[in-house]
Amino acid sequence: MRPDRPATALTPFARLPRAYRQSHIAHSTVDAHGRAHWLLTDMPPASQLDEPHDARVVTVENGRPYETHLSGVRLRHPSLGALPDGGFVLADARSRPGEEQVQVFDALGRPSWAFRVGDAVEDLLVDETGDLWVSHFDEGIYGDDELSWPGLRRWSGTGDPLWEYRPGPGHGPISDCYALNVGTRAVWACPYQDFPLLEIREDRVVRVRENPVEGARGFAVHADRVVFFSPYGHHDRIVDCRMTRDAVRPLGYGRLLRADGGELGRRRRSVCRGPRIYVQEKPFLEWGVLDISVT
C-alpha cells in the first residue's frame, strides 16, 4: 500500500435551521434522493414511556427547509427513513416479542401502517422505490426473534417480507452487519466476521469479494473503486481501494476531516448511498458528504 495520502475534508451538505435547534434530535438521515431529514421531539423519546406523542420531521432539500408533523409516535429509540411519496418510516432499534416496532406515516404525518422487522436494528435505509433495507447487529441475529436471524432483509413499505440474506458459496452467515450501502442499482454490505464485500442485485448476492479492510463502519462505491471509512482502530481513516472480480485491493489510506478542516469526533452517524458517505457529528446539526464520483 502507498504511504498516507493527504487528508480529505467533507463537503458541507445540509444544516438544521437555527429555529429548530431547541428541540431534541431523535434521529437524522439522508434519503435516496439526497434530502436531509431530522426527527425532532420536545423531549427525548425514551423519556415519554409508551404514551403516543407528536413529533416533526424537518427536511432540507437544496438548502430549503420544510417540516412535516407526525402524530401518534410510539417509539422510544427510533431510526428515521423517508419514503418517495413524502411519507416517513420510523423503526425502533430494540423490540419485545410481538411488538410492532415499525411505524409508517403518510405525507400528512398520519400513522398508516405498523409491523415488525425483528430486534436489534443496525441500519434502516429506504431505497428509491420505497422498500426498506434493514440490517441487524449480533444481539438480534443470535437472539430469540427469527426475523433478525438473517442479518439483512428487504421489506415493503407495508411490512411484506421481500428478500432475506442467505449464506452461499464464499459467503457465510452474517454475525453483525457492520456497514450497509443502498445505492441506485445495487445494495452492498460488509458484515462480520470476515468482512467480505457483498454485492446484491435483483434479490441475490451476485458477487462476493474478499476484503482485507476489517471493521469499517461505512463505505462508498463507484465503478471499480470502493472507499472504506472508519475501520478497526481508526475512527477517521479512509482506505482507498480498487475492486477486481473477486477481491478488494487497498491502494492507499488517509484521514477524513470535518468540512471546516477540524478533526472528526468519535460520536457520529453515517449514511452510505452509492458513491457517497454522509457523515454527521454530535450534536447532529449538520451533514457533510464525501462523494467519490467527483474526487
Helices and strands as residue ranges (DSSP letters): E 8-9, E 11-15, G 18-20, E 24-30, E 36-41, G 45-48, E 53-61, E 64-73, E 78-82, E 88-92, E 102-105, E 111-115, E 121-126, E 132-136, H 138-141, E 152-155, E 161-164, E 176-182, E 187-192, E 197-201, E 204-209, E 218-222, E 225-229, E 237-243, E 248-257, E 268-273, E 276-281, E 286-291
